[in-house]
Amino acid sequence: MRTWARGALQKAVEFLREGDRFLVTAHRNVDGDGLASLLACGMLLERMGKSYEMVLHDPIPDERYSFLPGFTRVRSPRTPLPWSPGRAVVLDTPTLERLGDVASLLPGRGSVLNIDHHEDNNLFGGINLVLTEVSSTCEVLYSLFGHLGVPVEGDVALCLYTGILFDTGGFRFSNTTSRALHIAGDLVEGGVRPDQVADAIFHRRSPQAIRRLAKALSTIEFHCEGKIGLMWLDEVVPEGDGRTSEDTEGFVDMALFVDGVEVAAFLRKRGEKSFRVSLRSRGEVSVNHIAGRFGGGGHSRAAGCYVHGDLEEVRVRVLEAIKGAVCPDRRKDVPDRD
Amino acid sequence: MRTWARGALQKAVEFLREGDRFLVTAHRNVDGDGLASLLACGMLLERMGKSYEMVLHDPIPDERYSFLPGFTRVRSPRTPLPWSPGRAVVLDTPTLERLGDVASLLPGRGSVLNIDHHEDNNLFGGINLVLTEVSSTCEVLYSLFGHLGVPVEGDVALCLYTGILFDTGGFRFSNTTSRALHIAGDLVEGGVRPDQVADAIFHRRSPQAIRRLAKALSTIEFHCEGKIGLMWLDEVVPEGDGRTSEDTEGFVDMALFVDGVEVAAFLRKRGEKSFRVSLRSRGEVSVNHIAGRFGGGGHSRAAGCYVHGDLEEVRVRVLEAIKGAVCPDRRKDVPDRD
């Protein structure tokens, strides 16, 4: 670990030891690493004998994470806190805007500890424990537990493992480092059952979702000699089924994982004449730029945007944009529907 | 590591040091761990300055593993060896029958080193390095490299990582131990790119396969209050497309991963009036017993069998057998097709 990282760890330790009445929070639309690091941070404060409350802008979206200890203790910003917060710990959040309504509850900047691993973190805290070379915020927390001498086992190990597993895509993304795997090994030694965690966070779909996947897959078409894979769901997923965003999670990857595909797109209807477009790339083409043409964004390998129009209109516009990036010479060709 | 395991490792080391003209082989229909351990063992002998040949009964079934170094050096038992083998190393193989035609090329039992992790290994070797508490044969080999003092990096690390990743289902099965994760961490330190290996062995499907998956998913039906998920492919996958067995790999898991499903079945046509049935369980019900009723077998969580009849006949027979195990009281109910 680099010297400055050790310094930041030491400052974070002092910040936690000296303060009390901690507000603990993470970003809107919390994901596996955000939620798990939030809960693990609560456990750390518990062990330290501090009073703390965990608050998130949104209700936790689905039951997938209900196995995580402390899940039901997370509060809404609309419920008044029992005290005015003395200090805050913000986890897995690149900018304060990403906190939603929780941002207005924070004490002054000097009383905020910012723990994250995102490269675009804008260092909004009085103390910034932002380690961009680690897999996940839970991996940062693992170091913090170590510095504080708090044992990493049981419920703590379960949370930290979940965050690392989630953010590395089950140890399949390029942020799967040697250190992330070694820590995962330690956490299993601390009592984690890897099969159970993977099952809970990756291997659960509703019966409705599997039917939607069948429909979406049946539309798959390939273009530009199979370098582009495109599929869609011309059906609005009803509001209030409790899994709105998760229901089509991973659909676009099914198109990306076909031999020869370099860019994959999934169009999902979200209302009359409006589609959400998810884009993925194997790395050569930046889908961030393609999404940008429609006012969206993301990363070079994963991006998204909203496009207005009926299915055929949206399909043609998105496909033309992708062709422009993947096979510019063949842009005006007749699509090769396989 | 237990004392007897150390003893077996020491004997294996002597066996390799003292011998020459090694025949190296693994089971028929070789999988990721079998192939990767075969190639890693070849590298070990190479480093030791031994002459060796790697032989497998079947041609390697698909290009998925072509990234593994040494892939093209594997021979068929029909190609004569340059010498009569002095000793043999058999990897990842519970019984000699599983070697197919290679079994007849082996020297006498005393000259066979059996390296495996399967519980049902029948200890056919003169030396049996069979560690049943480890994740994979590649994990056994990792220990052997350590005992021999041969560094685990580069090509060797790539093979060992591949075998561990494959046999733990990408660190998602219950054999994902603390030690397996620690070793994986060491192998990444040795130069492995985890994202590239995962991509190669888990995230590749042919365009035909994705269309078959769409067809199969569209048939999914649930029974016994959603505890049984059943799907089928009423289409014979043409011989000679080079991916016959891999093409529908993982289809059955799609049904198992639906909320509430305890037992999943996938019926795949393999000829006029004949189906291959793949069964999976979340753990309560042993699908091994269900497959056994049709003359098949496997493990409690994964099993398979062949059933003769047309689709409807096979569907009804298999479903009745599953109902008998999952919901015996409701066995005669009308199926609740959702």
Interface residues (C-beta under 8 A of the other chain):
Chain A: G170 F171 R172 F173 S174 T176 T177 S178 R179 A180 L181 H182 A184 G185 D186 V188 E189 R193 P194 D195 A198 D199 F202 H203 R204 R205 S206 P207 I210 R211 L213 A214 K215 L217 S218 I220 F222 G226 D253 M254 A255 L256 F257 V258 D259 G260 D338
Chain B: G170 F171 R172 F173 S174 T176 T177 S178 R179 A180 L181 H182 A184 G185 D186 V188 E189 R193 P194 D195 A198 D199 F202 H203 R204 R205 S206 P207 I210 R211 L213 A214 K215 L217 S218 I220 F222 G226 D253 M254 A255 L256 F257 V258 D259 G260 D338
